[in-house]
Amino acid sequence: MSLALAFFQEAASDAGPPMWYTLMFYVAIFGILYLLLLRPQMKQQKEHRSLISNLKKGDLVITSGGLWGEIDAVEEQIVRLKINDKTKVVISRSAITGFQKTQENETK
């Protein structure tokens, strides 16, 4: 009987690493994914929300479709973009991806 008990104890001790090793592995993987993927993406989204909320008439912007223009009017969800003297386009506020680079902005 003691031989069988010794066999099962030995088999149980060879079951693998302790549970906390496995838990620490998953915590480390999640931490790495957070630092490399999630955190930069959240920062970029925050900057884009800030950009969209601070739009004003006269800003020179670029849209996600590649249009360059000057903001003519800003409403709650839409922006009227002046492409040239005769052409104005109504776009969604979220379609604006950034400001145009001008010579003034590049020197600063």
N, C-alpha and C positions, 0 to 999 in steps of 0.2 A: 504494500500500500504506500509506503513512503517513497518507493521508487517512482510510482506513477505521479505522486504529488510533486516530487522533484522535477520530473519531466515537464509538467504543466507550468511550474514556476519558471523554469528555464525558457519555455516557449513564450510565456507572457513577457519576460524581460527582453526578448528579441523582437517585440512588436513594433518598434520604431522609436523615433524621437519623442520626447515628452510633448504634451499638448501645447505648452506655451511656446515652443519653438515654431510650430506651425502657425500659431496665432501671430507671433512676431513677424514671420515671413509675410503674411497677408497685410499686416499693418505697414510694413516697409514698402511693399509693392504699391499700396494705395498712396502712401506719402510721396513716392517717386512720381506716380502718375499725376498727383495733385500739383506738385511743383513744376513738372515739365509740360503738362497739357492744360489743366483746368485753370490754374492761377493766371497765366498769361492771357488766356482767352477771356476770362472775366475782366481783366484790366483793360483789354482792347474794347470790350463791349461798354464798359463804363466811360471810356474816352469818347466813343461814338455817341453815346447818349448825351454826354456833355456838349459835344459839338452841335448836335441837332437842337438841343434846347437853347443854345445861345445864338442861333441864326438871326440875322437882322438885315434890313434893307441895305443894299449896297455891297454886301459881301460877295467876293468872287469865289465861286465854288465849282467843284467837279461832281458830276453824278455817277452812279454806278453804271450807267449806259455809255459814259464817255463824253457827255455834253459838258462844255465849259460855258459858264455864263455868270451874269450878275443877278443877284436876287432883287426882284422888283417889288414883291409883296410876300408877306409871311402870314399865313393863317394857322389854325390849330393843327390840322393834319396835312395841309398842302402848301406848296411854295410856287410862286409864279417866277419863272426864271427868264431873264432877258438874254437871248442868245446874240442878237444884233439889234440895230435900231428898229427894225420892222417885225422881228420874230420874238414872240413870247410863248413859253411852254409852261403848262401846269403839271407839276410832278408831285409825288408823295414826298413828304419830309424825310422819310427814312431812306430815300434813294440817293441822298447826298452823302458822298463818301469822304470829302475833305475840302480844304480850301486850296485855291490855286496858288502856286508859288509865283510871287512877283519879285522884281529886283529889290524892292524895299525889304521884303521878308528874308531874302537870301543873304543880305548884308548884315542882318541882326544876329 
